[in-house]
Amino acid sequence: MSNMNYCRFQNTLADLENCQDYFLRTDSVDEAQAAVDLYRLCATIVGSNDLDSLEARLEKLQKADEDEDEDEE
């Protein structure tokens, strides 16, 4: 099932946190293969994105939210 755009990262984070505890516990070949694929995908994501840029984007969005809240008062 796909995630809605407004909660994609929130839902995926919760799912990844759940998966983290089970990487080495699976007894299924299919699940073990999926764990390897997931690990490789996560490594690709980390390697192709800059944390400083992501945090800067977060700060910009937080500032915009704060400004919007002040305008509503």
PDB file of N, CA, C and O in Angstrom:
ATOM      1  N   MET A   1       0.848  -1.169   0.000  1.00  0.00           N
ATOM      2  CA  MET A   1       0.000   0.000   0.000  1.00  0.00           C
ATOM      3  C   MET A   1       0.902   1.243   0.000  1.00  0.00           C
ATOM      4  O   MET A   1       1.881   1.305   0.743  1.00  0.00           O
ATOM      5  N   SER A   2       0.571   2.202  -0.817  1.00  0.00           N
ATOM      6  CA  SER A   2       1.373   3.416  -0.880  1.00  0.00           C
ATOM      7  C   SER A   2       0.940   4.395   0.209  1.00  0.00           C
ATOM      8  O   SER A   2      -0.150   4.289   0.771  1.00  0.00           O
ATOM      9  N   ASN A   3       1.821   5.344   0.487  1.00  0.00           N
ATOM     10  CA  ASN A   3       1.546   6.357   1.502  1.00  0.00           C
ATOM     11  C   ASN A   3       1.013   7.619   0.847  1.00  0.00           C
ATOM     12  O   ASN A   3       1.338   7.920  -0.302  1.00  0.00           O
ATOM     13  N   MET A   4       0.201   8.346   1.577  1.00  0.00           N
ATOM     14  CA  MET A   4      -0.273   9.640   1.110  1.00  0.00           C
ATOM     15  C   MET A   4       0.894  10.614   1.189  1.00  0.00           C
ATOM     16  O   MET A   4       1.749  10.492   2.067  1.00  0.00           O
ATOM     17  N   ASN A   5       0.933  11.565   0.289  1.00  0.00           N
ATOM     18  CA  ASN A   5       2.040  12.521   0.221  1.00  0.00           C
ATOM     19  C   ASN A   5       2.285  13.249   1.531  1.00  0.00           C
ATOM     20  O   ASN A   5       3.435  13.516   1.881  1.00  0.00           O
ATOM     21  N   TYR A   6       1.233  13.574   2.257  1.00  0.00           N
ATOM     22  CA  TYR A   6       1.377  14.386   3.462  1.00  0.00           C
ATOM     23  C   TYR A   6       1.925  13.599   4.653  1.00  0.00           C
ATOM     24  O   TYR A   6       2.295  14.202   5.660  1.00  0.00           O
ATOM     25  N   CYS A   7       1.986  12.280   4.564  1.00  0.00           N
ATOM     26  CA  CYS A   7       2.503  11.494   5.693  1.00  0.00           C
ATOM     27  C   CYS A   7       3.458  10.386   5.259  1.00  0.00           C
ATOM     28  O   CYS A   7       3.728   9.458   6.022  1.00  0.00           O
ATOM     29  N   ARG A   8       3.962  10.482   4.049  1.00  0.00           N
ATOM     30  CA  ARG A   8       4.844   9.458   3.488  1.00  0.00           C
ATOM     31  C   ARG A   8       6.033   9.160   4.400  1.00  0.00           C
ATOM     32  O   ARG A   8       6.293   8.002   4.727  1.00  0.00           O
ATOM     33  N   PHE A   9       6.753  10.203   4.807  1.00  0.00           N
ATOM     34  CA  PHE A   9       7.963   9.994   5.596  1.00  0.00           C
ATOM     35  C   PHE A   9       7.640   9.564   7.019  1.00  0.00           C
ATOM     36  O   PHE A   9       8.381   8.781   7.613  1.00  0.00           O
ATOM     37  N   GLN A  10       6.548  10.065   7.569  1.00  0.00           N
ATOM     38  CA  GLN A  10       6.149   9.660   8.927  1.00  0.00           C
ATOM     39  C   GLN A  10       5.829   8.166   8.967  1.00  0.00           C
ATOM     40  O   GLN A  10       6.285   7.454   9.862  1.00  0.00           O
ATOM     41  N   ASN A  11       5.055   7.700   8.010  1.00  0.00           N
ATOM     42  CA  ASN A  11       4.687   6.287   7.970  1.00  0.00           C
ATOM     43  C   ASN A  11       5.896   5.404   7.683  1.00  0.00           C
ATOM     44  O   ASN A  11       6.057   4.344   8.288  1.00  0.00           O
ATOM     45  N   THR A  12       6.736   5.839   6.767  1.00  0.00           N
ATOM     46  CA  THR A  12       7.914   5.049   6.409  1.00  0.00           C
ATOM     47  C   THR A  12       8.894   4.975   7.572  1.00  0.00           C
ATOM     48  O   THR A  12       9.499   3.929   7.805  1.00  0.00           O
ATOM     49  N   LEU A  13       9.057   6.072   8.302  1.00  0.00           N
ATOM     50  CA  LEU A  13       9.933   6.068   9.470  1.00  0.00           C
ATOM     51  C   LEU A  13       9.472   5.025  10.482  1.00  0.00           C
ATOM     52  O   LEU A  13      10.281   4.250  10.994  1.00  0.00           O
ATOM     53  N   ALA A  14       8.198   5.007  10.763  1.00  0.00           N
ATOM     54  CA  ALA A  14       7.668   4.020  11.720  1.00  0.00           C
ATOM     55  C   ALA A  14       7.906   2.596  11.219  1.00  0.00           C
ATOM     56  O   ALA A  14       8.275   1.720  12.000  1.00  0.00           O
ATOM     57  N   ASP A  15       7.699   2.363   9.941  1.00  0.00           N
ATOM     58  CA  ASP A  15       7.930   1.030   9.375  1.00  0.00           C
ATOM     59  C   ASP A  15       9.408   0.651   9.437  1.00  0.00           C
ATOM     60  O   ASP A  15       9.741  -0.491   9.755  1.00  0.00           O
ATOM     61  N   LEU A  16      10.295   1.599   9.137  1.00  0.00           N
ATOM     62  CA  LEU A  16      11.735   1.313   9.187  1.00  0.00           C
ATOM     63  C   LEU A  16      12.200   1.033  10.611  1.00  0.00           C
ATOM     64  O   LEU A  16      13.046   0.167  10.832  1.00  0.00           O
ATOM     65  N   GLU A  17      11.652   1.760  11.566  1.00  0.00           N
ATOM     66  CA  GLU A  17      12.006   1.506  12.967  1.00  0.00           C
ATOM     67  C   GLU A  17      11.602   0.087  13.364  1.00  0.00           C
ATOM     68  O   GLU A  17      12.317  -0.587  14.106  1.00  0.00           O
ATOM     69  N   ASN A  18      10.463  -0.351  12.870  1.00  0.00           N
ATOM     70  CA  ASN A  18      10.008  -1.715  13.138  1.00  0.00           C
ATOM     71  C   ASN A  18      10.935  -2.731  12.470  1.00  0.00           C
ATOM     72  O   ASN A  18      11.278  -3.748  13.072  1.00  0.00           O
ATOM     73  N   CYS A  19      11.332  -2.464  11.251  1.00  0.00           N
ATOM     74  CA  CYS A  19      12.217  -3.378  10.515  1.00  0.00           C
ATOM     75  C   CYS A  19      13.605  -3.461  11.140  1.00  0.00           C
ATOM     76  O   CYS A  19      14.235  -4.518  11.121  1.00  0.00           O
ATOM     77  N   GLN A  20      14.072  -2.365  11.684  1.00  0.00           N
ATOM     78  CA  GLN A  20      15.424  -2.304  12.240  1.00  0.00           C
ATOM     79  C   GLN A  20      15.681  -3.424  13.245  1.00  0.00           C
ATOM     80  O   GLN A  20      16.765  -4.008  13.261  1.00  0.00           O
ATOM     81  N   ASP A  21      14.719  -3.717  14.059  1.00  0.00           N
ATOM     82  CA  ASP A  21      14.874  -4.740  15.098  1.00  0.00           C
ATOM     83  C   ASP A  21      14.904  -6.162  14.536  1.00  0.00           C
ATOM     84  O   ASP A  21      15.292  -7.092  15.242  1.00  0.00           O
ATOM     85  N   TYR A  22      14.506  -6.341  13.296  1.00  0.00           N
ATOM     86  CA  TYR A  22      14.341  -7.689  12.756  1.00  0.00           C
ATOM     87  C   TYR A  22      15.272  -8.030  11.595  1.00  0.00           C
ATOM     88  O   TYR A  22      15.096  -9.069  10.959  1.00  0.00           O
ATOM     89  N   PHE A  23      16.258  -7.180  11.304  1.00  0.00           N
ATOM     90  CA  PHE A  23      17.136  -7.434  10.161  1.00  0.00           C
ATOM     91  C   PHE A  23      17.782  -8.813  10.222  1.00  0.00           C
ATOM     92  O   PHE A  23      17.873  -9.494   9.201  1.00  0.00           O
ATOM     93  N   LEU A  24      18.225  -9.227  11.379  1.00  0.00           N
ATOM     94  CA  LEU A  24      18.935 -10.501  11.485  1.00  0.00           C
ATOM     95  C   LEU A  24      18.072 -11.616  12.062  1.00  0.00           C
ATOM     96  O   LEU A  24      18.578 -12.698  12.360  1.00  0.00           O
ATOM     97  N   ARG A  25      16.787 -11.369  12.220  1.00  0.00           N
ATOM     98  CA  ARG A  25      15.912 -12.359  12.856  1.00  0.00           C
ATOM     99  C   ARG A  25      15.009 -13.104  11.881  1.00  0.00           C
ATOM    100  O   ARG A  25      14.303 -14.026  12.290  1.00  0.00           O
ATOM    101  N   THR A  26      15.009 -12.740  10.630  1.00  0.00           N
ATOM    102  CA  THR A  26      14.075 -13.365   9.700  1.00  0.00           C
ATOM    103  C   THR A  26      14.483 -14.801   9.387  1.00  0.00           C
ATOM    104  O   THR A  26      15.669 -15.117   9.290  1.00  0.00           O
ATOM    105  N   ASP A  27      13.488 -15.658   9.233  1.00  0.00           N
ATOM    106  CA  ASP A  27      13.718 -17.059   8.896  1.00  0.00           C
ATOM    107  C   ASP A  27      13.303 -17.364   7.464  1.00  0.00           C
ATOM    108  O   ASP A  27      13.360 -18.513   7.026  1.00  0.00           O
ATOM    109  N   SER A  28      12.891 -16.346   6.746  1.00  0.00           N
ATOM    110  CA  SER A  28      12.374 -16.505   5.391  1.00  0.00           C
ATOM    111  C   SER A  28      13.404 -16.010   4.376  1.00  0.00           C
ATOM    112  O   SER A  28      13.992 -14.941   4.547  1.00  0.00           O
ATOM    113  N   VAL A  29      13.614 -16.788   3.329  1.00  0.00           N
ATOM    114  CA  VAL A  29      14.522 -16.370   2.261  1.00  0.00           C
ATOM    115  C   VAL A  29      14.014 -15.073   1.626  1.00  0.00           C
ATOM    116  O   VAL A  29      14.797 -14.158   1.369  1.00  0.00           O
ATOM    117  N   ASP A  30      12.713 -14.996   1.375  1.00  0.00           N
ATOM    118  CA  ASP A  30      12.143 -13.797   0.753  1.00  0.00           C
ATOM    119  C   ASP A  30      12.339 -12.566   1.635  1.00  0.00           C
ATOM    120  O   ASP A  30      12.694 -11.496   1.143  1.00  0.00           O
ATOM    121  N   GLU A  31      12.106 -12.721   2.940  1.00  0.00           N
ATOM    122  CA  GLU A  31      12.279 -11.593   3.862  1.00  0.00           C
ATOM    123  C   GLU A  31      13.749 -11.217   3.999  1.00  0.00           C
ATOM    124  O   GLU A  31      14.076 -10.034   4.086  1.00  0.00           O
ATOM    125  N   ALA A  32      14.638 -12.207   4.018  1.00  0.00           N
ATOM    126  CA  ALA A  32      16.071 -11.919   4.093  1.00  0.00           C
ATOM    127  C   ALA A  32      16.522 -11.167   2.849  1.00  0.00           C
ATOM    128  O   ALA A  32      17.329 -10.242   2.944  1.00  0.00           O
ATOM    129  N   GLN A  33      16.008 -11.554   1.680  1.00  0.00           N
ATOM    130  CA  GLN A  33      16.341 -10.844   0.445  1.00  0.00           C
ATOM    131  C   GLN A  33      15.808  -9.418   0.484  1.00  0.00           C
ATOM    132  O   GLN A  33      16.487  -8.480   0.068  1.00  0.00           O
ATOM    133  N   ALA A  34      14.588  -9.265   0.987  1.00  0.00           N
ATOM    134  CA  ALA A  34      14.012  -7.922   1.103  1.00  0.00           C
ATOM    135  C   ALA A  34      14.822  -7.072   2.077  1.00  0.00           C
ATOM    136  O   ALA A  34      14.980  -5.872   1.856  1.00  0.00           O
ATOM    137  N   ALA A  35      15.338  -7.671   3.149  1.00  0.00           N
ATOM    138  CA  ALA A  35      16.170  -6.931   4.104  1.00  0.00           C
ATOM    139  C   ALA A  35      17.447  -6.445   3.442  1.00  0.00           C
ATOM    140  O   ALA A  35      17.869  -5.310   3.661  1.00  0.00           O
ATOM    141  N   VAL A  36      18.067  -7.299   2.631  1.00  0.00           N
ATOM    142  CA  VAL A  36      19.268  -6.894   1.890  1.00  0.00           C
ATOM    143  C   VAL A  36      18.932  -5.769   0.924  1.00  0.00           C
ATOM    144  O   VAL A  36      19.664  -4.782   0.843  1.00  0.00           O
ATOM    145  N   ASP A  37      17.838  -5.908   0.195  1.00  0.00           N
ATOM    146  CA  ASP A  37      17.422  -4.864  -0.750  1.00  0.00           C
ATOM    147  C   ASP A  37      17.110  -3.555  -0.032  1.00  0.00           C
ATOM    148  O   ASP A  37      17.474  -2.480  -0.507  1.00  0.00           O
ATOM    149  N   LEU A  38      16.435  -3.647   1.112  1.00  0.00           N
ATOM    150  CA  LEU A  38      16.116  -2.451   1.895  1.00  0.00           C
ATOM    151  C   LEU A  38      17.388  -1.768   2.382  1.00  0.00           C
ATOM    152  O   LEU A  38      17.507  -0.544   2.317  1.00  0.00           O
ATOM    153  N   TYR A  39      18.328  -2.553   2.864  1.00  0.00           N
ATOM    154  CA  TYR A  39      19.604  -2.004   3.319  1.00  0.00           C
ATOM    155  C   TYR A  39      20.297  -1.255   2.176  1.00  0.00           C
ATOM    156  O   TYR A  39      20.770  -0.133   2.357  1.00  0.00           O
ATOM    157  N   ARG A  40      20.350  -1.879   1.017  1.00  0.00           N
ATOM    158  CA  ARG A  40      20.999  -1.236  -0.144  1.00  0.00           C
ATOM    159  C   ARG A  40      20.277   0.056  -0.541  1.00  0.00           C
ATOM    160  O   ARG A  40      20.918   1.055  -0.868  1.00  0.00           O
ATOM    161  N   LEU A  41      18.955   0.031  -0.512  1.00  0.00           N
ATOM    162  CA  LEU A  41      18.198   1.235  -0.846  1.00  0.00           C
ATOM    163  C   LEU A  41      18.473   2.350   0.158  1.00  0.00           C
ATOM    164  O   LEU A  41      18.686   3.499  -0.230  1.00  0.00           O
ATOM    165  N   CYS A  42      18.469   2.016   1.440  1.00  0.00           N
ATOM    166  CA  CYS A  42      18.751   3.017   2.477  1.00  0.00           C
ATOM    167  C   CYS A  42      20.150   3.601   2.301  1.00  0.00           C
ATOM    168  O   CYS A  42      20.343   4.807   2.455  1.00  0.00           O
ATOM    169  N   ALA A  43      21.123   2.754   1.982  1.00  0.00           N
ATOM    170  CA  ALA A  43      22.488   3.232   1.751  1.00  0.00           C
ATOM    171  C   ALA A  43      22.531   4.175   0.550  1.00  0.00           C
ATOM    172  O   ALA A  43      23.245   5.178   0.574  1.00  0.00           O
ATOM    173  N   THR A  44      21.780   3.863  -0.485  1.00  0.00           N
ATOM    174  CA  THR A  44      21.706   4.732  -1.662  1.00  0.00           C
ATOM    175  C   THR A  44      21.070   6.067  -1.310  1.00  0.00           C
ATOM    176  O   THR A  44      21.553   7.119  -1.729  1.00  0.00           O
ATOM    177  N   ILE A  45      19.992   6.028  -0.544  1.00  0.00           N
ATOM    178  CA  ILE A  45      19.319   7.259  -0.125  1.00  0.00           C
ATOM    179  C   ILE A  45      20.271   8.128   0.683  1.00  0.00           C
ATOM    180  O   ILE A  45      20.381   9.329   0.436  1.00  0.00           O
ATOM    181  N   VAL A  46      20.956   7.525   1.645  1.00  0.00           N
ATOM    182  CA  VAL A  46      21.895   8.276   2.484  1.00  0.00           C
ATOM    183  C   VAL A  46      23.035   8.834   1.639  1.00  0.00           C
ATOM    184  O   VAL A  46      23.464   9.970   1.842  1.00  0.00           O
ATOM    185  N   GLY A  47      23.521   8.044   0.701  1.00  0.00           N
ATOM    186  CA  GLY A  47      24.632   8.479  -0.128  1.00  0.00           C
ATOM    187  C   GLY A  47      24.281   9.560  -1.127  1.00  0.00           C
ATOM    188  O   GLY A  47      25.160  10.291  -1.583  1.00  0.00           O
ATOM    189  N   SER A  48      23.015   9.672  -1.473  1.00  0.00           N
ATOM    190  CA  SER A  48      22.630  10.633  -2.501  1.00  0.00           C
ATOM    191  C   SER A  48      21.942  11.883  -1.944  1.00  0.00           C
ATOM    192  O   SER A  48      21.508  12.746  -2.708  1.00  0.00           O
ATOM    193  N   ASN A  49      21.843  11.978  -0.631  1.00  0.00           N
ATOM    194  CA  ASN A  49      21.224  13.150  -0.012  1.00  0.00           C
ATOM    195  C   ASN A  49      22.148  13.710   1.053  1.00  0.00           C
ATOM    196  O   ASN A  49      22.857  12.972   1.736  1.00  0.00           O
ATOM    197  N   ASP A  50      22.128  15.009   1.179  1.00  0.00           N
ATOM    198  CA  ASP A  50      22.984  15.714   2.119  1.00  0.00           C
ATOM    199  C   ASP A  50      22.170  16.097   3.347  1.00  0.00           C
ATOM    200  O   ASP A  50      21.178  16.817   3.237  1.00  0.00           O
ATOM    201  N   LEU A  51      22.590  15.613   4.524  1.00  0.00           N
ATOM    202  CA  LEU A  51      21.849  15.886   5.758  1.00  0.00           C
ATOM    203  C   LEU A  51      21.744  17.380   6.029  1.00  0.00           C
ATOM    204  O   LEU A  51      20.696  17.854   6.469  1.00  0.00           O
ATOM    205  N   ASP A  52      22.812  18.130   5.775  1.00  0.00           N
ATOM    206  CA  ASP A  52      22.750  19.577   5.999  1.00  0.00           C
ATOM    207  C   ASP A  52      21.652  20.222   5.158  1.00  0.00           C
ATOM    208  O   ASP A  52      20.946  21.108   5.639  1.00  0.00           O
ATOM    209  N   SER A  53      21.502  19.789   3.916  1.00  0.00           N
ATOM    210  CA  SER A  53      20.454  20.335   3.051  1.00  0.00           C
ATOM    211  C   SER A  53      19.066  19.956   3.554  1.00  0.00           C
ATOM    212  O   SER A  53      18.144  20.770   3.530  1.00  0.00           O
ATOM    213  N   LEU A  54      18.927  18.712   4.010  1.00  0.00           N
ATOM    214  CA  LEU A  54      17.637  18.279   4.547  1.00  0.00           C
ATOM    215  C   LEU A  54      17.273  19.060   5.805  1.00  0.00           C
ATOM    216  O   LEU A  54      16.124  19.465   5.982  1.00  0.00           O
ATOM    217  N   GLU A  55      18.254  19.271   6.677  1.00  0.00           N
ATOM    218  CA  GLU A  55      17.990  20.033   7.905  1.00  0.00           C
ATOM    219  C   GLU A  55      17.700  21.498   7.593  1.00  0.00           C
ATOM    220  O   GLU A  55      16.862  22.114   8.251  1.00  0.00           O
ATOM    221  N   ALA A  56      18.381  22.062   6.600  1.00  0.00           N
ATOM    222  CA  ALA A  56      18.114  23.443   6.193  1.00  0.00           C
ATOM    223  C   ALA A  56      16.682  23.565   5.666  1.00  0.00           C
ATOM    224  O   ALA A  56      15.995  24.546   5.949  1.00  0.00           O
ATOM    225  N   ARG A  57      16.239  22.575   4.905  1.00  0.00           N
ATOM    226  CA  ARG A  57      14.870  22.568   4.393  1.00  0.00           C
ATOM    227  C   ARG A  57      13.876  22.501   5.556  1.00  0.00           C
ATOM    228  O   ARG A  57      12.863  23.200   5.551  1.00  0.00           O
ATOM    229  N   LEU A  58      14.166  21.665   6.544  1.00  0.00           N
ATOM    230  CA  LEU A  58      13.311  21.560   7.723  1.00  0.00           C
ATOM    231  C   LEU A  58      13.213  22.896   8.449  1.00  0.00           C
ATOM    232  O   LEU A  58      12.116  23.327   8.805  1.00  0.00           O
ATOM    233  N   GLU A  59      14.332  23.544   8.668  1.00  0.00           N
ATOM    234  CA  GLU A  59      14.332  24.842   9.350  1.00  0.00           C
ATOM    235  C   GLU A  59      13.521  25.875   8.574  1.00  0.00           C
ATOM    236  O   GLU A  59      12.782  26.660   9.169  1.00  0.00           O
ATOM    237  N   LYS A  60      13.656  25.879   7.260  1.00  0.00           N
ATOM    238  CA  LYS A  60      12.907  26.810   6.417  1.00  0.00           C
ATOM    239  C   LYS A  60      11.398  26.572   6.557  1.00  0.00           C
ATOM    240  O   LYS A  60      10.623  27.521   6.671  1.00  0.00           O
ATOM    241  N   LEU A  61      10.993  25.303   6.547  1.00  0.00           N
ATOM    242  CA  LEU A  61       9.578  24.969   6.688  1.00  0.00           C
ATOM    243  C   LEU A  61       9.053  25.323   8.073  1.00  0.00           C
ATOM    244  O   LEU A  61       7.934  25.816   8.210  1.00  0.00           O
ATOM    245  N   GLN A  62       9.867  25.070   9.106  1.00  0.00           N
ATOM    246  CA  GLN A  62       9.456  25.426  10.467  1.00  0.00           C
ATOM    247  C   GLN A  62       9.278  26.929  10.605  1.00  0.00           C
ATOM    248  O   GLN A  62       8.322  27.385  11.233  1.00  0.00           O
ATOM    249  N   LYS A  63      10.175  27.691  10.033  1.00  0.00           N
ATOM    250  CA  LYS A  63      10.095  29.155  10.075  1.00  0.00           C
ATOM    251  C   LYS A  63       8.827  29.624   9.368  1.00  0.00           C
ATOM    252  O   LYS A  63       8.125  30.501   9.872  1.00  0.00           O
ATOM    253  N   ALA A  64       8.533  29.051   8.212  1.00  0.00           N
ATOM    254  CA  ALA A  64       7.329  29.418   7.467  1.00  0.00           C
ATOM    255  C   ALA A  64       6.074  29.096   8.280  1.00  0.00           C
ATOM    256  O   ALA A  64       5.121  29.875   8.281  1.00  0.00           O
ATOM    257  N   ASP A  65       6.069  27.948   8.972  1.00  0.00           N
ATOM    258  CA  ASP A  65       4.930  27.591   9.821  1.00  0.00           C
ATOM    259  C   ASP A  65       4.757  28.595  10.955  1.00  0.00           C
ATOM    260  O   ASP A  65       3.642  29.023  11.251  1.00  0.00           O
ATOM    261  N   GLU A  66       5.865  28.966  11.584  1.00  0.00           N
ATOM    262  CA  GLU A  66       5.816  29.940  12.676  1.00  0.00           C
ATOM    263  C   GLU A  66       5.293  31.280  12.178  1.00  0.00           C
ATOM    264  O   GLU A  66       4.455  31.903  12.831  1.00  0.00           O
ATOM    265  N   ASP A  67       5.779  31.721  11.035  1.00  0.00           N
ATOM    266  CA  ASP A  67       5.322  32.994  10.451  1.00  0.00           C
ATOM    267  C   ASP A  67       3.838  32.944  10.123  1.00  0.00           C
ATOM    268  O   ASP A  67       3.117  33.919  10.331  1.00  0.00           O
ATOM    269  N   GLU A  68       3.384  31.804   9.609  1.00  0.00           N
ATOM    270  CA  GLU A  68       1.963  31.647   9.272  1.00  0.00           C
ATOM    271  C   GLU A  68       1.105  31.692  10.536  1.00  0.00           C
ATOM    272  O   GLU A  68       0.041  32.311  10.556  1.00  0.00           O
ATOM    273  N   ASP A  69       1.583  31.027  11.589  1.00  0.00           N
ATOM    274  CA  ASP A  69       0.852  31.029  12.859  1.00  0.00           C
ATOM    275  C   ASP A  69       0.747  32.451  13.423  1.00  0.00           C
ATOM    276  O   ASP A  69      -0.302  32.828  13.946  1.00  0.00           O
ATOM    277  N   GLU A  70       1.798  33.226  13.326  1.00  0.00           N
ATOM    278  CA  GLU A  70       1.792  34.606  13.815  1.00  0.00           C
ATOM    279  C   GLU A  70       0.839  35.465  13.015  1.00  0.00           C
ATOM    280  O   GLU A  70       0.177  36.340  13.574  1.00  0.00           O
ATOM    281  N   ASP A  71       0.756  35.230  11.705  1.00  0.00           N
ATOM    282  CA  ASP A  71      -0.142  35.990  10.855  1.00  0.00           C
ATOM    283  C   ASP A  71      -1.604  35.714  11.174  1.00  0.00           C
ATOM    284  O   ASP A  71      -2.460  36.580  10.997  1.00  0.00           O
ATOM    285  N   GLU A  72      -1.885  34.495  11.647  1.00  0.00           N
ATOM    286  CA  GLU A  72      -3.261  34.112  11.959  1.00  0.00           C
ATOM    287  C   GLU A  72      -3.748  34.714  13.266  1.00  0.00           C
ATOM    288  O   GLU A  72      -4.954  34.786  13.502  1.00  0.00           O
ATOM    289  N   GLU A  73      -2.829  35.147  14.117  1.00  0.00           N
ATOM    290  CA  GLU A  73      -3.221  35.689  15.428  1.00  0.00           C
ATOM    291  C   GLU A  73      -3.668  37.104  15.353  1.00  0.00           C
ATOM    292  O   GLU A  73      -4.027  37.692  16.373  1.00  0.00           O
TER     293      GLU A  73
END
